[in-house]
Amino acid sequence: MTVIAVAGGTGGVGKTIVEKLLDSKFDIVVLSRSDFASQNIQNVQINYDDIPSMARVLERHNIHTIISAIGLVSDETSQSQLNLIEAAEKSASTKRFIPSEYSFVQTTELLPIDPSIQYWLDAADRLKASALQYTRVIPGFFMDYWGMPHVQTHLQPFTFGIDIPSGTAAIPGDGNNVICMTYTYDMAVYLVKALDLDDWPEFSVIVGDEVTYNQLLAMAEEFTGKKFKVTYDNPEQIKTGNVTVPPQPEGTECSSDELKEVTALR
């Protein structure tokens, strides 16, 4: 039976992917720096700093495909994924790799707004230069954020665009551009089905729904029965990162600068 490994399988996106994989025909392992016990999941401890050691682990467990859900939040985590890609290429058993991306298509033009996009671009370049088959998963925005706390999700609370609890909105541009969004569990179902495909495209684009911010705002006002306080950020504000950041839920782990970068990209 084909063995699928999930790197970063204890994070929000990773947990969701693992849950759906457990319902599939595949054998599942979670790659992790730490050793943790689970009744349903086989944990394989790896050292992301030791490429030869990782390659041996991948071969020992006959891992065919790696799905990375590593949170690319620093130079260190980015390097961990790059090292894992190199180990996968060295492993005789590993043939496929899905990098951690799960957003919209990243380009160099967006780097002035959010320099951390370079992490995703580096992974894509490394995979393109490898012999591994890969696909970059593009679900757009995760609609989970607008359904919290009433929707099943493993994502941490985060507010962008429409803040339903406070009745406020910080909308980029005029609010009429169409945005794509997908529920995390729907994305995970797609990933499981994609494992059966013989060939992968460079980009696996998933569209759960399409809507404008103004349409989303109208729905929020209709459902809550209240008029929202709305701020529209013009293109120059977005370009310079001088954007309106909505109030964040308690426990949000982003710094103020990170919040501005993420908000500008939304």
C-alpha positions as CSV (number, residue, x, y, z in Angstrom):
1,M,0.0,0.0,0.0
2,T,1.3,3.5,-0.9
3,V,2.7,5.4,2.1
4,I,1.9,9.1,2.4
5,A,3.9,11.3,4.9
6,V,2.6,14.6,6.2
7,A,5.3,17.0,7.4
8,G,3.8,19.5,9.9
9,G,0.9,17.2,10.5
10,T,0.2,18.7,14.0
11,G,-0.6,22.2,12.7
12,G,-4.0,23.5,11.6
13,V,-3.7,22.7,7.9
14,G,-1.7,19.5,8.6
15,K,-4.3,18.1,11.1
16,T,-7.1,18.6,8.5
17,I,-5.1,16.8,5.8
18,V,-4.2,14.0,8.2
19,E,-7.9,13.5,9.2
20,K,-9.0,13.1,5.6
21,L,-6.1,10.8,4.8
22,L,-7.0,8.5,7.7
23,D,-10.3,7.9,5.9
24,S,-8.5,6.9,2.7
25,K,-6.9,3.7,1.4
26,F,-3.4,5.0,2.0
27,D,-1.0,4.3,4.9
28,I,-0.2,7.5,6.7
29,V,2.7,8.7,8.8
30,V,3.4,12.1,10.3
31,L,6.9,13.5,10.1
32,S,7.8,15.5,13.2
33,R,10.8,16.9,15.0
34,S,9.3,15.8,18.3
35,D,8.2,12.4,19.5
36,F,4.5,12.2,20.3
37,A,2.1,9.3,20.9
38,S,-1.1,8.8,19.0
39,Q,-3.4,5.8,18.8
40,N,-4.4,6.4,15.1
41,I,-1.3,7.9,13.6
42,Q,2.3,6.6,13.2
43,N,4.7,9.4,14.1
44,V,8.2,9.4,12.6
45,Q,10.7,11.6,14.3
46,I,13.1,13.3,11.9
47,N,15.9,15.9,12.1
48,Y,15.3,18.6,9.5
49,D,18.9,19.7,9.8
50,D,20.3,16.3,8.7
51,I,19.5,15.6,5.0
52,P,21.1,12.2,4.7
53,S,19.4,11.0,7.9
54,M,16.0,12.2,6.6
55,A,16.6,10.4,3.3
56,R,17.3,7.1,5.2
57,V,14.1,7.6,7.2
58,L,12.0,8.1,4.1
59,E,13.5,4.9,2.6
60,R,13.1,2.9,5.8
61,H,9.4,3.7,5.9
62,N,8.9,3.4,2.1
63,I,7.4,6.8,1.8
64,H,6.2,7.5,-1.7
65,T,4.6,11.0,-1.3
66,I,5.3,13.8,1.0
67,I,2.6,16.5,1.8
68,S,4.3,19.4,3.5
69,A,2.2,21.5,5.9
70,I,5.2,23.1,7.6
71,G,4.3,26.6,8.7
72,L,6.8,28.8,6.6
73,V,7.1,31.6,9.2
74,S,10.9,32.0,9.4
75,D,14.2,31.4,7.6
76,E,14.5,28.2,9.8
77,T,11.2,26.7,8.8
78,S,11.8,27.5,5.2
79,Q,15.1,25.8,5.3
80,S,13.6,22.8,7.0
81,Q,11.2,22.3,4.0
82,L,14.1,22.9,1.5
83,N,16.1,20.2,3.3
84,L,13.1,17.9,3.2
85,I,12.8,18.4,-0.5
86,E,16.5,17.5,-1.0
87,A,16.1,14.4,1.2
88,A,13.0,13.3,-0.8
89,E,15.0,13.6,-4.0
90,K,17.8,11.5,-2.5
91,S,15.3,8.8,-1.2
92,A,14.9,5.9,-3.6
93,S,11.3,5.4,-2.4
94,T,10.0,9.0,-2.6
95,K,8.6,10.2,-5.9
96,R,6.2,13.0,-5.2
97,F,6.1,16.2,-3.1
98,I,3.4,18.8,-2.3
99,P,5.0,21.9,-0.8
100,S,3.5,24.0,1.9
101,E,1.7,26.9,0.2
102,Y,-2.1,26.7,0.4
103,S,-2.9,30.2,-0.6
104,F,-3.0,32.0,-3.9
105,V,-0.4,32.0,-6.7
106,Q,2.7,33.8,-5.4
107,T,4.9,36.0,-7.6
108,T,8.0,38.1,-7.2
109,E,5.8,41.2,-7.7
110,L,4.3,40.6,-4.3
111,L,7.6,40.5,-2.4
112,P,7.6,44.2,-1.5
113,I,4.3,43.7,0.3
114,D,5.3,40.4,2.0
115,P,9.0,39.3,1.8
116,S,8.1,35.9,3.3
117,I,6.6,35.0,0.0
118,Q,10.2,34.2,-1.0
119,Y,9.9,31.0,1.1
120,W,7.2,29.7,-1.2
121,L,9.1,30.8,-4.3
122,D,12.3,29.1,-3.1
123,A,10.5,25.8,-2.5
124,A,8.9,26.0,-6.0
125,D,12.2,26.7,-7.6
126,R,13.9,23.8,-5.8
127,L,11.1,21.4,-6.8
128,K,11.2,22.5,-10.4
129,A,15.0,21.7,-10.4
130,S,14.4,18.3,-8.9
131,A,13.3,14.9,-10.4
132,L,10.3,14.8,-8.1
133,Q,6.8,15.1,-9.3
134,Y,5.1,18.0,-7.5
135,T,2.1,20.3,-7.5
136,R,1.4,23.6,-5.8
137,V,-2.0,23.6,-4.1
138,I,-3.9,26.9,-4.6
139,P,-7.2,27.1,-2.7
140,G,-7.3,30.9,-2.4
141,F,-8.5,32.2,1.0
142,F,-9.6,29.7,3.7
143,M,-13.3,30.4,4.3
144,D,-13.0,28.9,7.8
145,Y,-12.0,32.2,9.2
146,W,-15.4,33.8,8.5
147,G,-17.2,30.8,10.1
148,M,-15.4,30.7,13.4
149,P,-16.4,29.6,16.0
150,H,-19.4,27.9,14.5
151,V,-17.5,25.8,11.8
152,Q,-15.4,22.8,12.3
153,T,-11.7,23.8,11.7
154,H,-8.2,23.4,13.1
155,L,-7.1,26.8,12.0
156,Q,-6.2,29.4,14.6
157,P,-8.5,32.5,14.7
158,F,-7.5,35.3,12.4
159,T,-9.5,38.2,11.0
160,F,-9.1,39.9,7.7
161,G,-11.5,41.9,5.5
162,I,-14.7,41.3,7.4
163,D,-14.8,41.2,11.2
164,I,-18.2,39.9,11.9
165,P,-18.1,40.0,15.8
166,S,-17.1,43.7,15.9
167,G,-19.3,44.7,13.0
168,T,-16.4,46.3,11.1
169,A,-14.7,45.8,7.7
170,A,-11.4,46.8,6.3
171,I,-11.7,46.2,2.5
172,P,-8.9,46.4,-0.1
173,G,-9.6,48.6,-3.1
174,D,-13.2,49.2,-4.0
175,G,-14.3,45.8,-2.8
176,N,-15.5,44.7,-6.2
177,N,-12.6,42.3,-7.2
178,V,-13.6,38.7,-7.1
179,I,-11.8,36.5,-4.5
180,C,-11.6,32.7,-4.4
181,M,-12.0,30.8,-1.2
182,T,-12.1,27.2,-0.1
183,Y,-13.0,25.3,3.1
184,T,-10.0,23.5,4.6
185,Y,-11.8,20.2,4.7
186,D,-12.8,20.5,1.1
187,M,-9.2,21.2,0.2
188,A,-8.1,18.1,2.1
189,V,-10.6,15.9,0.2
190,Y,-9.2,17.2,-3.0
191,L,-5.7,16.4,-1.9
192,V,-6.6,12.8,-1.1
193,K,-8.2,12.4,-4.6
194,A,-5.2,14.0,-6.3
195,L,-3.0,11.2,-4.9
196,D,-4.8,8.9,-7.4
197,L,-3.9,11.0,-10.4
198,D,-1.0,9.6,-12.6
199,D,0.2,13.1,-13.4
200,W,0.1,16.4,-11.5
201,P,-0.2,19.9,-12.9
202,E,2.3,22.5,-11.6
203,F,-0.7,24.3,-10.0
204,S,-3.7,22.5,-8.5
205,V,-6.2,25.3,-8.3
206,I,-9.2,24.7,-6.0
207,V,-12.2,27.1,-6.0
208,G,-14.8,26.4,-3.3
209,D,-16.6,29.7,-4.0
210,E,-16.1,33.1,-5.7
211,V,-17.3,36.3,-4.1
212,T,-16.4,40.0,-3.8
213,Y,-15.7,41.7,-0.5
214,N,-18.7,43.9,-1.0
215,Q,-20.9,40.8,-1.5
216,L,-19.4,39.2,1.6
217,L,-20.1,42.4,3.5
218,A,-23.7,42.5,2.3
219,M,-24.2,38.9,3.5
220,A,-22.6,39.6,6.9
221,E,-24.9,42.6,7.4
222,E,-28.0,40.6,6.3
223,F,-27.2,37.7,8.6
224,T,-26.3,39.8,11.7
225,G,-28.9,42.5,11.1
226,K,-26.5,45.3,11.7
227,K,-24.8,48.0,9.6
228,F,-21.0,47.5,9.6
229,K,-18.4,50.3,9.9
230,V,-16.4,50.0,6.7
231,T,-13.0,51.3,5.7
232,Y,-11.7,51.0,2.1
233,D,-7.9,51.0,1.6
234,N,-6.8,52.5,-1.7
235,P,-4.2,50.8,-4.0
236,E,-1.4,53.1,-2.8
237,Q,-2.1,52.1,0.8
238,I,-2.0,48.4,-0.2
239,K,1.2,48.8,-2.2
240,T,3.0,50.5,0.7
241,G,1.5,48.2,3.4
242,N,-0.1,51.1,5.1
243,V,-3.4,49.2,5.5
244,T,-6.2,49.0,8.0
245,V,-5.9,46.0,10.3
246,P,-9.2,44.6,11.7
247,P,-9.4,43.8,15.4
248,Q,-7.9,40.4,16.0
249,P,-9.2,37.6,18.2
250,E,-7.5,36.8,21.5
251,G,-4.6,34.5,20.9
252,T,-3.6,35.7,17.5
253,E,0.1,35.0,17.3
254,C,1.1,37.5,14.5
255,S,3.1,40.6,15.2
256,S,1.7,44.0,14.1
257,D,4.1,44.0,11.1
258,E,3.0,40.5,10.1
259,L,-0.6,41.5,10.4
260,K,-0.1,44.4,8.1
261,E,1.7,42.2,5.5
262,V,-1.0,39.6,5.6
263,T,-3.8,42.2,5.5
264,A,-2.2,43.9,2.5
265,L,-2.1,40.6,0.5
266,R,-5.8,40.0,1.2
